[in-house]
Structure formats: C-alpha cells, structure tokens
Amino acid sequence: MARKDEIGRAGEDRAAEYLREQGWTLVARNWRCASGEIDVIAEDGRDLVIVEVKTRRGERFGHPFEAVDTRKRMRLWRLAMAWIAVHPDQAQGRRLRIDAVAVLGPDPRTATIEHLRDLR
C-alpha cells in the first residue's frame, strides 16, 4: 500500500473514532459501487449521513476541505443515491445529508479534526 493510502486509511480510522465519540452509529465504511466509494455512512440521530473524509499532513497543498468542491459534492450525492438503491430499508423515513471531516496533522491518530455538516 502506498504511503498516501496508509495516511488516508489512518485518517478514515480517526474520523470514524471521532464520529463514534459524538454518539453516531457507523453503518458502513468504504462502501463501493461502479461509480465510486463512500468513506463513511453513519447515523446521526434520525439523519443518515454520507461522510467524506479528507486527510492531510499539512496545508501545503491547501486545506482538506478545498478538495470537496462542487463536483465532488455532486458525486457524493450520486453515490448516496446508489447506496440507497441497494439499501432502501435503511434509508426509509430518514433525512439524508452529506458531511465532510478533515483530519489535519502529521500523525492522523493525533491530528486535528474539523467537521462540516450538511454540505449542499
């Protein structure tokens, strides 16, 4: 596994831990389909949340949230619809939203966590 992939995986682990600490229930991680991958699917109360995790060791190439642009958000909505098509019973009666979690620091296990809710 490439170093960047190891850092990304560690960041996703840290983000998942953070979400659990917030009282969320994780439904799935790294769900894949032909259109791409969802990093985390979780429940925040009655909300079903698609979470994009961006991990960076520093801001040399910009803040992690800068990578979650309009095109990426549209892709996440399409992936969310694909997940719901496969798991309609888990989505029924829930509000769907897209969140982003940034994991920023040299060591993902101790990095700073930033959370943007309800990306449009």
Sine and cosine of phi, psi and omega as CSV:
sin_phi,cos_phi,sin_psi,cos_psi,sin_omega,cos_omega
0.00,0.00,0.72,-0.70,0.01,-1.00
-0.92,0.39,0.47,-0.89,-0.04,-1.00
-0.83,0.56,-0.68,0.73,0.00,-1.00
-0.89,0.45,-0.57,0.82,0.04,-1.00
-0.93,0.36,-0.60,0.80,0.05,-1.00
-0.90,0.44,-0.68,0.73,0.02,-1.00
-0.91,0.42,-0.68,0.74,0.04,-1.00
-0.88,0.47,-0.68,0.74,0.02,-1.00
-0.90,0.43,-0.68,0.73,0.04,-1.00
-0.89,0.45,-0.61,0.79,0.06,-1.00
-0.90,0.43,-0.66,0.76,0.05,-1.00
-0.90,0.44,-0.63,0.78,0.06,-1.00
-0.88,0.48,-0.70,0.72,0.00,-1.00
-0.91,0.42,-0.67,0.75,0.03,-1.00
-0.90,0.44,-0.67,0.74,0.03,-1.00
-0.88,0.48,-0.68,0.73,0.05,-1.00
-0.87,0.49,-0.72,0.70,0.02,-1.00
-0.85,0.53,-0.72,0.69,-0.02,-1.00
-0.89,0.45,-0.67,0.74,0.06,-1.00
-0.88,0.47,-0.64,0.77,0.04,-1.00
-0.89,0.46,-0.47,0.88,0.03,-1.00
-0.99,0.16,-0.01,1.00,0.02,-1.00
1.00,-0.03,0.16,0.99,0.00,-1.00
-0.98,0.19,0.40,-0.92,0.12,-0.99
-0.96,-0.30,0.82,-0.58,0.04,-1.00
-0.99,0.16,0.77,-0.64,0.00,-1.00
-0.99,-0.12,-0.68,0.73,-0.01,-1.00
-0.36,-0.93,0.40,-0.92,0.10,-1.00
-0.74,-0.67,0.62,-0.79,0.06,-1.00
0.81,0.59,0.72,0.70,0.05,-1.00
-0.96,0.27,0.76,-0.65,-0.07,-1.00
-0.86,-0.51,0.53,-0.85,0.17,-0.99
-0.55,-0.83,-0.07,-1.00,-0.04,-1.00
-0.88,0.48,-0.44,0.90,-0.05,-1.00
-1.00,0.05,-0.23,0.97,0.00,-1.00
0.53,-0.85,-0.46,-0.89,-0.11,-0.99
-0.68,-0.73,0.63,-0.77,0.15,-0.99
-0.97,-0.23,0.79,-0.61,-0.04,-1.00
-0.91,0.41,-0.80,0.60,-0.04,-1.00
-0.62,-0.78,0.67,-0.74,0.18,-0.98
-0.87,-0.49,0.80,-0.60,-0.10,-0.99
-0.60,-0.80,0.26,-0.96,0.09,-1.00
-0.94,-0.33,0.80,-0.60,0.11,-0.99
-0.89,-0.45,1.00,-0.06,-0.15,-0.99
0.90,0.43,-0.82,-0.57,0.03,-1.00
-1.00,0.01,-0.13,0.99,0.00,-1.00
-0.98,0.18,0.66,-0.75,0.17,-0.98
-0.99,-0.14,0.83,-0.56,-0.15,-0.99
-0.85,-0.52,0.79,-0.61,0.14,-0.99
-1.00,-0.05,0.84,-0.54,-0.09,-1.00
-0.90,-0.43,0.84,-0.54,0.12,-0.99
-1.00,-0.09,0.81,-0.58,-0.01,-1.00
-0.95,-0.30,0.78,-0.62,0.05,-1.00
-0.85,-0.53,0.84,-0.55,-0.04,-1.00
-0.90,-0.43,0.75,-0.67,0.06,-1.00
-0.65,-0.76,0.59,-0.81,0.06,-1.00
-0.97,0.23,-0.42,0.91,0.01,-1.00
-0.28,-0.96,-0.11,-0.99,-0.05,-1.00
-0.97,-0.23,0.33,0.95,0.00,-1.00
-0.81,0.58,-0.61,0.80,0.00,-1.00
-0.96,-0.27,0.38,0.92,0.01,-1.00
0.99,-0.17,0.25,-0.97,0.03,-1.00
-0.94,0.34,0.56,-0.83,-0.02,-1.00
-0.81,0.58,-0.58,0.81,-0.03,-1.00
-0.92,0.40,-0.36,0.93,0.03,-1.00
-0.89,0.45,-0.39,0.92,0.01,-1.00
-0.98,0.19,-0.20,0.98,0.00,-1.00
-0.99,-0.16,0.94,0.35,-0.05,-1.00
-1.00,0.08,-0.06,-1.00,-0.04,-1.00
-0.84,0.55,-0.70,0.72,0.00,-1.00
-0.88,0.48,-0.69,0.72,0.01,-1.00
-0.91,0.42,-0.67,0.75,0.02,-1.00
-0.89,0.46,-0.66,0.75,0.04,-1.00
-0.89,0.46,-0.64,0.77,0.04,-1.00
-0.89,0.45,-0.66,0.75,0.02,-1.00
-0.89,0.46,-0.63,0.78,0.06,-1.00
-0.90,0.44,-0.66,0.75,0.04,-1.00
-0.89,0.45,-0.67,0.74,0.04,-1.00
-0.90,0.43,-0.63,0.78,0.04,-1.00
-0.87,0.50,-0.69,0.72,0.02,-1.00
-0.90,0.43,-0.59,0.81,0.04,-1.00
-0.91,0.41,-0.66,0.75,0.02,-1.00
-0.90,0.44,-0.69,0.72,0.00,-1.00
-0.89,0.45,-0.61,0.80,0.03,-1.00
-0.87,0.49,-0.54,0.84,0.00,-1.00
-1.00,0.06,-0.45,0.89,-0.08,-1.00
-0.80,-0.61,0.82,0.57,-0.09,-1.00
-0.88,0.48,-0.55,0.83,-0.01,-1.00
-0.91,0.42,-0.53,0.85,-0.02,-1.00
-0.99,0.17,-0.27,0.96,-0.03,-1.00
-0.97,-0.22,-0.28,0.96,-0.10,-0.99
-0.86,0.51,0.76,-0.65,0.06,-1.00
0.97,0.24,0.17,0.99,-0.04,-1.00
-0.94,-0.35,0.48,-0.87,0.16,-0.99
-0.99,0.11,0.71,-0.70,0.02,-1.00
-0.98,-0.19,0.68,-0.73,0.10,-1.00
-0.57,-0.82,0.31,-0.95,0.03,-1.00
-0.91,-0.41,0.79,-0.62,0.07,-1.00
-0.86,-0.51,0.31,-0.95,0.13,-0.99
-0.77,-0.64,0.64,-0.77,0.08,-1.00
-0.85,-0.52,0.80,-0.59,0.08,-1.00
-0.98,-0.20,0.74,-0.68,0.08,-1.00
-0.91,-0.42,0.93,-0.37,-0.17,-0.99
-0.80,-0.60,0.89,-0.45,0.04,-1.00
0.41,-0.91,0.29,-0.96,-0.08,-1.00
-0.90,0.43,-0.47,0.88,0.02,-1.00
-0.83,-0.56,0.93,-0.37,-0.05,-1.00
-0.82,0.57,-0.47,0.88,-0.02,-1.00
-0.92,0.38,-0.41,0.91,-0.02,-1.00
-0.84,-0.55,0.19,0.98,-0.08,-1.00
-0.93,0.38,0.30,-0.95,0.11,-0.99
-0.96,0.28,0.64,-0.77,0.03,-1.00
-0.93,-0.36,0.74,-0.67,0.13,-0.99
-0.82,-0.58,0.61,-0.79,-0.12,-0.99
-0.75,-0.66,0.86,-0.51,0.11,-0.99
-0.97,-0.26,0.81,-0.59,-0.03,-1.00
-0.98,-0.21,0.57,-0.82,0.17,-0.99
0.85,0.53,0.87,0.50,0.06,-1.00
-0.94,0.35,0.66,-0.75,0.00,-1.00
-0.91,-0.42,0.00,0.00,0.00,0.00
